[in-house]
Amino acid sequence: MKTITDVPSPFCGIGTDDLTIEVQGDSLKVIEHGCTLNTPQFEQAITDKSPRINGKEVSLEQAVAHAATLLSHTKQSLIGGCATDVNGMRALMALADKNSAVVDNVNFKGAKNNFLALQDSGWMNTTLAEVKNRCDLFIVIGCDVEAFAPRFFEHYLWNNESMFLKDTAQREVIYIGQPPSGDASTSPTGAKAQVLNCDAADLPEVVAVLRALVKNVDIKLETVAGIAVDDLKAVADKLKSAQYGVVTWAAGNLNFSHAELTVQVICEMVKDVNASGVRCSGLPLGGKEGDQTANQVCGWQTGYPARMRFSSGFPEYDPYFYDSQRLLDEGEADALLWVHAFNSENVPPKTDVPTIVVGRSGMVFEQEPDVYIPIGTPGIDHSGHTYRMDNVVAIRLKKLRDSGLPSTADVLTAIEQAL
């Protein structure tokens, strides 16, 4: 048995790096600073070590060879999931290039809302360090930060020390949309977050009115989506008088038509506040299960985020056309390679095309894939790097145990070399 301190997590997206984990053989136990998100992922037992072909256990070499054979007979293969570390994503891109595949990240449906707004008009966003050291007003739009990352407030709002604030407990938190699921947003002094409650479908209207109020537009209505316009006016006034306001949202939670326009309104509102001479920034939530890492590596290598194809001999990006579910539903993909090293519950969609799964040990399938290769998890079974939600820090992940499971990069590189 050994105890490892200062363990970083690849699961929560916010870069928590203070976990203490007890290791005994293949078993892990979080003994300090765990949370409802990180602890179950670290403590998950290994249930599969042997690759399978059609449900029958085989050697790694046999599984790699069979996977390469399946991919070599395709006209348009699809690589989905894309949840891995930097080296795993590099290997995935090399394989996609060689096999002329489509690459689509499992979380791109939500991330698309951010990318479309960014590509159209840009944004002014901040980092977690800036939130920790400067933010005095934190506005949450349409999401539950505590459910997304249980330790977010502990790390970045209610931290004991700040470079530019005398008392972090005086920070103000406002929710617009759904209320928080717990008490993490309550300040150390007991002050609860203000909540302006409305349905998710009403957020476009509410956010549009809030931006209009920031721009000093006279709103004739008394309420919008059940929220008093005077209450929204008070929020707008606080934004324009704050020392450093931060507005956060989770693009994946905006499940309504043309949600990218609502993201764009939020981003333009942030610009309006800055134009008035007050500092304000956006903070899109993300980074869980490798989505920021996938988009970072894709961006370095192609200039595009992770929804593209290589079948023309060069990368082509289309946020709608290369949707993996659409390709499968309309019969445009003839093989699926699913890569997911973090979450054993995130299995591939059910499909009739040949399916190869390179995934975390413990995956349970409704339909057994043609090939299943269990792999190690970055930050547990091998070292690596993943990007946290603000995209500016690559988290250096530790190896905690010797499980004997190969890494994503090892397996995908072997498949590429076998093609």
Beta strands, then each sheet from edge to edge (+ up, - down):
strand 1: 2-7
strand 2: 19-24
strand 3: 27-32
strand 4: 52-53
strand 5: 56-57
strand 6: 77-83
strand 7: 102-104
strand 8: 137-141
strand 9: 172-177
strand 10: 194-197
strand 11: 223-224
strand 12: 227-228
strand 13: 245-249
strand 14: 280-284
strand 15: 307-309
strand 16: 316-317
strand 17: 335-340
strand 18: 355-360
strand 19: 371-375
strand 20: 384-387
strand 21: 394-397
sheet 1: 1+ 2- 3+
sheet 2: 5+ 4- 19+ 18+ 17+ 6+ 7+ 15- 16+
sheet 3: 10+ 9+ 8+ 13+ 14+
sheet 4: 11+ 12-
sheet 5: 20+ 21-
end
